[in-house]
């Protein structure tokens, strides 16, 4: 519930100013994501994504019956994922991770993409 309220406030705040953010290092991203579930807003949909120790990631958005499976890696200060299927040659899309300590939020950031998320401590793919 706390996550949903925080995300709703961010999504509907209408603020255009960006607070000062820290760009995470490879080690910090690894500590932040591996073995955890993140919850966020991507392209207007409530989402959850779990990052296994093995490099498998599961992603689900509100209304989906089952999660999508992909691969991920963390290197060179970026989180990278490939949604080409587990057995196909990977096509990596990479994102830096920014942390807004004032709001307690993280962001996936790429050239024309910015999506907020918060981090949980366990496996959970249930979305409302």
C-alpha positions in Angstrom: 0.0 0.0 0.0 2.8 2.4 0.9 4.4 1.8 -2.6 1.1 2.5 -4.4 0.6 5.8 -2.5 4.2 7.0 -3.1 4.0 6.1 -6.8 0.6 7.8 -7.2 2.0 11.0 -5.6 4.9 11.0 -8.0 2.8 10.2 -11.1 0.3 12.9 -10.4 2.4 15.6 -8.7 2.8 17.7 -11.8 6.1 19.0 -10.7 8.5 19.6 -13.5 11.6 20.3 -11.3 13.9 17.4 -10.8 15.5 17.1 -7.4 19.2 16.5 -7.2 19.9 12.8 -7.9 22.8 10.4 -7.6 23.8 8.1 -10.4 24.5 4.7 -9.0 27.6 2.6 -9.7 27.7 -1.0 -10.9 28.2 -2.2 -7.3 25.3 -0.1 -6.0 23.0 -1.2 -8.8 23.8 -4.8 -8.0 23.1 -4.4 -4.3 19.9 -2.5 -5.1 18.3 -5.0 -7.6 19.6 -8.5 -7.2 17.2 -10.7 -5.3 14.6 -7.9 -5.0 11.4 -6.8 -6.5 10.9 -3.2 -7.8 7.6 -1.5 -8.3 7.1 1.4 -10.6 5.2 3.2 -13.3 6.3 2.4 -16.9 4.4 4.0 -19.8 1.5 4.8 -17.5 1.1 1.2 -16.2 1.7 0.0 -12.6 4.5 -2.6 -12.9 6.6 -5.0 -10.8 9.9 -6.6 -11.7 11.9 -9.3 -9.9 15.7 -9.7 -10.4 16.9 -13.3 -9.6 20.5 -14.1 -8.7 20.8 -16.1 -12.0 20.2 -13.2 -14.3 16.6 -14.0 -15.0 14.1 -11.2 -14.6 10.3 -11.4 -14.4 8.2 -8.3 -15.3 4.4 -7.9 -15.0 2.1 -4.9 -15.4 -1.4 -4.4 -14.1 -3.9 -6.6 -16.0 -1.3 -9.2 -17.1 -2.1 -12.8 -16.3 1.5 -14.0 -16.2 4.8 -12.2 -16.1 7.2 -11.8 -19.0 10.7 -13.5 -18.7 13.9 -11.9 -19.8 17.6 -11.7 -19.0 19.4 -8.9 -17.3 23.0 -7.9 -16.5 24.6 -5.1 -14.5 27.8 -3.7 -15.9 29.6 -0.4 -16.6 27.3 1.5 -14.2 24.1 0.4 -16.0 21.3 -2.1 -15.7 20.7 -3.9 -19.0 17.9 -6.2 -20.1 17.1 -8.3 -23.1 13.5 -9.2 -23.9 14.4 -11.3 -27.1 13.6 -14.5 -25.3 15.7 -16.7 -23.1 17.2 -18.8 -25.9 17.7 -16.1 -28.6 20.7 -13.9 -29.0 20.3 -11.0 -26.5 19.6 -7.5 -27.7 20.5 -5.4 -24.7 18.8 -2.2 -23.7 20.7 -0.4 -20.9 19.7 2.2 -18.3 21.5 4.2 -15.7 19.9 4.2 -12.3 19.4 7.5 -10.6 18.4 7.9 -6.9 16.5 10.8 -5.5 17.2 10.5 -1.8 14.8 13.4 -0.9 11.8 11.4 -2.3 13.1 7.9 -1.7 12.7 7.1 -5.4 14.9 5.5 -8.1 14.6 6.0 -11.8 15.6 4.0 -14.9 17.1 6.6 -17.2 18.0 6.3 -20.9 18.1 8.8 -23.8 14.3 9.3 -24.1 13.1 7.1 -21.2 12.7 7.9 -17.5 10.6 5.7 -15.2 10.3 5.9 -11.4 10.5 2.9 -9.1 10.9 1.9 -5.5 12.5 -1.3 -4.1 11.0 -4.0 -2.0 12.9 -6.7 -0.1 11.4 -9.9 -1.4 9.9 -11.7 -4.4 6.4 -10.2 -5.2 4.8 -9.9 -8.6 1.2 -9.0 -7.5 0.1 -5.8 -9.1 -3.2 -4.0 -8.5 
